[in-house]
Amino acid sequence: MESFWDYLQNLTDAQSIISRGGFYLLLVVVFAETGLFFGFFLPGDYLLFMAGLLCSAGKVDVSISTLVLSLIAAGILGNFTGYWFGYRTGPVLFNRNDSLFFKKRYVVLASEFYNKHGGMALILGRFFPIVRTFAPIFAGVVKVDIKKFGLYNLIGSVTWVCTFTLGGFFLGKRFPQLKDYMQYIVLGLIVVTTIPLVVAYIRRKIAENKETV
C-alpha cells in the first residue's frame, strides 16, 4: 500500500513538477493536456489544484494572479492547437491506428460527448480527463466556427483554471495543513473526475449490447 501511495505521489506531485521544471514546465503540462493528443495522461485537474495550494504556501515563485492568468493562457493556446490539429487531419483521425500515445476510442468518446452537449462540451469537457484533450480536436474535425470556438475556449479555460487553482489557493490559505494530505486530495480528485467517464463507458457498452441482441 505504501508503494502505491509513493507511485501516486510521484505521478501527480505538482511540487515535483514545479521544482524540476519550474513555473514554465507547469504551463507546458497544461498546454499539452488541453490540446495535444498525447497529453491525455497528464495530471490536469489536480495539478491546477495543487499549484494553487502550493502558491498559497509561498512555494511557487509567482503571484496567484500571474499563476492564474498564465494557466488560462496556456489552456486557451492548448485548445487552439488541438482545434488546428483536428481541422488539418479531419476524418482521417478516426482511421488512425492505435499507438502508445493515441487511442481511437478517446476520439470516439470526445465525439459522443460533443454530439450530446454541443458547444458546451468545450466548457464542460474541461472538467473531464481525456475529453479535455480530445474535445477541441474533434471540434476542429467537424470545423466548428472559429469565433464560436474561441468564445467557448475562453470561457472554458477561465472556468476550469479558476475553479481548481483558486480553489486550491483559498483552501490552502484557510487550511494550511492541507499540504500534509496531498495523496488523499489527489485520489479524491481522480475519483470525482473519472466517475462520469466510467458511467458514460458503461452506458455505451449497454447500448451496444442492446443493439446486438
C-alpha positions in Angstrom: 0.0 0.0 0.0 2.9 2.3 0.8 4.4 1.8 -2.6 1.1 2.6 -4.2 1.0 6.0 -2.4 4.6 6.6 -3.4 3.8 5.9 -7.0 0.7 8.1 -7.0 2.5 11.0 -5.4 5.4 10.8 -7.9 3.0 10.6 -10.8 0.9 13.6 -9.8 3.1 15.7 -7.5 2.7 19.3 -8.5 5.5 20.4 -6.3 7.8 17.9 -8.0 6.8 19.2 -11.4 7.3 22.8 -10.4 10.6 22.1 -8.6 12.1 20.2 -11.5 11.0 22.5 -14.4 9.6 25.5 -12.6 6.6 27.6 -13.4 7.2 27.2 -17.1 7.0 23.4 -17.0 3.7 23.8 -15.3 2.4 25.9 -18.2 3.8 23.3 -20.7 1.9 20.5 -19.0 -1.4 22.4 -19.1 -0.8 23.3 -22.7 -0.1 19.7 -23.7 -3.0 18.3 -21.8 -5.5 20.6 -23.3 -4.7 20.2 -27.0 -2.0 17.6 -27.8 -3.5 14.2 -28.4 -0.6 12.5 -26.4 -1.3 14.8 -23.4 -4.4 12.9 -22.2 -2.5 11.1 -19.4 -1.1 14.3 -17.8 -2.4 15.4 -14.3 -4.6 18.4 -15.2 -7.2 19.0 -12.5 -5.1 18.1 -9.5 -2.1 19.8 -10.9 -4.0 23.1 -11.0 -5.4 22.5 -7.6 -2.1 21.7 -6.0 -0.4 24.6 -7.9 -2.9 26.9 -6.2 -2.3 25.1 -2.9 1.5 25.5 -3.2 1.1 29.1 -4.2 -0.8 29.8 -1.0 2.2 28.4 0.9 4.7 30.5 -1.0 6.2 27.5 -2.8 5.6 28.9 -6.3 7.8 31.8 -7.3 4.9 33.9 -8.9 1.8 35.6 -7.5 -1.5 34.0 -7.7 -2.7 36.5 -10.3 0.2 35.7 -12.6 -0.3 32.0 -12.0 -4.0 32.0 -12.9 -3.6 34.3 -15.9 -0.7 32.3 -17.3 -2.6 29.0 -16.8 -5.6 30.4 -18.5 -3.5 31.5 -21.5 -1.8 28.0 -21.6 -5.2 26.4 -21.6 -6.5 28.6 -24.4 -3.4 28.1 -26.6 -3.6 24.3 -26.0 -7.2 24.2 -27.2 -6.5 26.3 -30.3 -3.6 23.9 -31.1 -5.9 20.9 -30.7 -8.5 22.6 -32.9 -5.9 23.3 -35.6 -4.7 19.7 -35.4 -8.3 18.3 -35.8 -9.0 20.8 -38.6 -6.0 19.7 -40.5 -6.3 15.9 -40.0 -10.1 15.8 -40.4 -11.9 12.4 -40.5 -8.6 10.7 -41.1 -8.1 10.9 -37.4 -10.9 8.3 -36.9 -9.0 5.9 -39.1 -5.6 6.3 -37.3 -4.2 3.1 -35.8 -3.9 2.9 -32.0 -0.5 3.6 -30.6 1.2 4.2 -27.2 0.1 7.9 -27.3 -3.1 7.6 -29.3 -6.3 5.7 -28.8 -9.1 5.8 -31.3 -11.7 5.2 -28.5 -10.7 8.5 -26.9 -11.7 10.4 -30.1 -15.0 8.5 -30.2 -15.6 9.3 -26.5 -15.0 13.0 -27.2 -17.2 13.0 -30.3 -20.1 11.4 -28.3 -19.6 14.0 -25.6 -19.6 16.8 -28.1 -22.6 15.5 -30.0 -24.5 15.3 -26.7 -23.6 18.7 -25.4 -22.8 20.7 -28.5 -20.6 23.7 -28.0 -21.0 23.5 -24.2 -18.8 20.3 -24.5 -15.8 22.6 -24.9 -16.6 24.2 -21.5 -17.9 21.1 -19.6 -15.3 18.9 -21.2 -12.5 20.9 -19.4 -13.5 19.1 -16.2 -13.2 15.6 -17.5 -9.9 13.8 -18.3 -9.5 12.6 -21.9 -12.5 14.7 -23.1 -10.5 17.8 -22.1 -7.8 16.7 -24.5 -9.8 15.4 -27.4 -12.9 17.7 -27.4 -11.0 20.6 -29.1 -9.5 18.2 -31.6 -12.9 16.9 -32.5 -14.2 20.5 -32.8 -11.6 21.0 -35.4 -12.5 17.8 -37.2 -16.2 19.0 -37.6 -14.9 22.5 -38.3 -16.8 24.4 -35.6 -17.0 28.2 -36.4 -13.7 29.6 -35.2 -15.4 32.6 -33.5 -17.7 30.3 -31.5 -14.8 28.0 -30.7 -12.8 31.0 -29.4 -15.6 32.1 -27.1 -16.2 28.6 -25.7 -12.4 28.1 -25.4 -12.0 31.3 -23.4 -15.0 30.6 -21.1 -13.9 27.0 -20.6 -10.3 27.9 -19.7 -11.2 30.7 -17.3 -13.8 28.5 -15.6 -11.5 25.4 -15.3 -8.4 27.2 -14.1 -10.2 29.5 -11.7 -12.2 26.6 -10.2 -9.2 24.4 -9.4 -6.4 26.9 -9.0 -8.2 29.5 -6.9 -10.0 26.6 -5.0 -6.6 25.2 -4.0 -5.2 28.7 -3.2 -8.1 29.8 -0.9 -8.4 26.4 0.8 -4.6 26.5 1.4 -4.9 29.9 3.0 -7.8 28.8 5.1 -6.4 25.3 6.0 -2.6 25.4 5.7 -2.5 21.8 7.0 -4.0 20.5 3.7 -0.5 20.3 2.2 0.1 17.3 4.5 -2.7 15.4 2.9 -1.7 15.7 -0.8 -2.2 12.0 -1.6 -5.8 11.9 -0.4 -6.6 15.1 -2.3 -5.1 13.6 -5.4 -7.0 10.3 -5.0 -10.3 12.2 -4.4 -9.9 14.4 -7.5 -9.1 11.3 -9.6 -12.2 9.5 -8.4 -14.5 12.6 -8.8 -13.3 13.4 -12.4 -13.2 9.7 -13.5 -16.6 8.6 -12.4 -18.6 10.4 -15.2 -16.3 8.8 -17.8 -16.8 5.3 -16.3 -20.6 5.8 -16.3 -20.5 7.0 -19.9 -18.4 4.0 -20.9 -20.8 1.6 -19.2 -23.8 3.2 -20.8 -22.3 2.9 -24.2 -21.5 -0.7 -23.7 -25.1 -1.4 -22.5 -26.4 0.4 -25.6 -24.1 -1.6 -27.9 -25.2 -4.9 -26.3 -28.9 -4.0 -26.8 -28.3 -3.3 -30.4 -26.7 -6.7 -31.0 -29.5 -8.6 -29.3 
